[in-house]
Amino acid sequence: MKKDDIIEYFVARGAEIAGTASTGLLSGIVDGAPGIFLGAIHGTLITEVFKKVGKELRSRAVGDREMMRAGAAFTFALEKISSKIEAGEQVRSDDFFEDLEYSRSASTEILEAILQFSQNEYEEMKVRHLGYLLGSIYFDTSIDRGRANFLVRLAERLSFRQLCLIQIFSNTEKYQLFEKYVPPVINDWFQGRYLQTINPHNLIYPSKSYAMYSVLSDRKMLLIHKPDLEIEINELKSLSVIDDEHPHSPVGYSSVKLSSIGSWLNTTMYLDQIEGEELEKISSLLRYKEQPYSSF
């Protein structure tokens, strides 16, 4: 291995986090073969951008774990770029890779941002998707410099759990966030129409089974038992990442949908590739549950 090979250096440093993606890239470099990923990238403008930014980052004094995370983001970005090229997609041909008279290229700027954010990202499960975001930006001409910087900053701001929430709210049926039937009088109570006049313990339920359960909604129960998760959901709303068609719905989260911003993040970061176990942990907390009176 050549000591001055920047791509090889970062792929090797990120191996512990990037796993099989690093293995595939390194095998191509060491054997002198195209490799399952790297062969598709050789000779492109992307290679030069990665070498330029990688050389600069390598010269800085950073901790071992920070360099490992940067290397992993480097690797995941190359993996996504290679798979796109091998699938026949074309690298964007606008001015995104061109240096301007008054500024360096947008491609260099965005790669540096991704690597810097990744090296400081203690939630290491985010690093894969930060790398994928770069891979998406390098192919999508609808994402100009301004939007690219916006998406990168927003992705850096959100927690890994919020990224999981974005994926869950992209398909509430898939994650079984179904609404349940609520008697009209209970619905009115939640909407505030009878808040001052009706005691929920004295309501007459059309179904005997309802008499066994609290009329607290799933959303109110979440606020009581997992306020941190409810706050993260509300933050997604305040950032216009999600929309809620029925914010006062008494039961469930099936009315929550992604905004255009949320859809951009979900698609460009490939959030559907988050481990199913992680998504299930969170979606299970958002599903309808009938709560006994003891929950009050």
Secondary structure as GFF3:
##gff-version 3
##sequence-region A 1 296
A	DSSP	alpha_helix	6	13	.	.	.	ID=ss1
A	DSSP	alpha_helix	15	18	.	.	.	ID=ss2
A	DSSP	alpha_helix	20	31	.	.	.	ID=ss3
A	DSSP	three_ten_helix	38	40	.	.	.	ID=ss4
A	DSSP	alpha_helix	45	58	.	.	.	ID=ss5
A	DSSP	alpha_helix	64	86	.	.	.	ID=ss6
A	DSSP	three_ten_helix	95	97	.	.	.	ID=ss7
A	DSSP	alpha_helix	106	119	.	.	.	ID=ss8
A	DSSP	three_ten_helix	124	126	.	.	.	ID=ss9
A	DSSP	alpha_helix	127	137	.	.	.	ID=ss10
A	DSSP	alpha_helix	145	157	.	.	.	ID=ss11
A	DSSP	alpha_helix	160	169	.	.	.	ID=ss12
A	DSSP	alpha_helix	184	191	.	.	.	ID=ss13
A	DSSP	three_ten_helix	200	202	.	.	.	ID=ss14
A	DSSP	three_ten_helix	208	212	.	.	.	ID=ss15
A	DSSP	alpha_helix	218	225	.	.	.	ID=ss16
A	DSSP	alpha_helix	227	238	.	.	.	ID=ss17
A	DSSP	beta_strand	242	244	.	.	.	ID=ss18
A	DSSP	beta_strand	256	258	.	.	.	ID=ss19
A	DSSP	alpha_helix	260	268	.	.	.	ID=ss20
A	DSSP	three_ten_helix	271	273	.	.	.	ID=ss21
A	DSSP	alpha_helix	276	286	.	.	.	ID=ss22
A	DSSP	three_ten_helix	293	295	.	.	.	ID=ss23
###
